[in-house]
Amino acid sequence: MWRGMKSVMMFTPNDSQLQTDRKWRERLQQKSSDGGKYVPTIDETRKFLREQEDKKKRYA
């Protein structure tokens, strides 16, 4: 479900300060409210992060 969310912000350590600022500006300019949007639980977030790490290990 999280893949369709427009409110998700992803930052990477490689983002410059300019890129980070741009992402925040774009996020704050969105007119929609987050109140009705799905927010993943901590377990779903951990599962997603583990899957991302597994993919990195497989292709490394």
Secondary structure as UniProt FT lines:
FT   HELIX           2..4
FT   TURN            13..14
FT   HELIX           17..29
FT   TURN            35..36
FT   HELIX           42..59
//
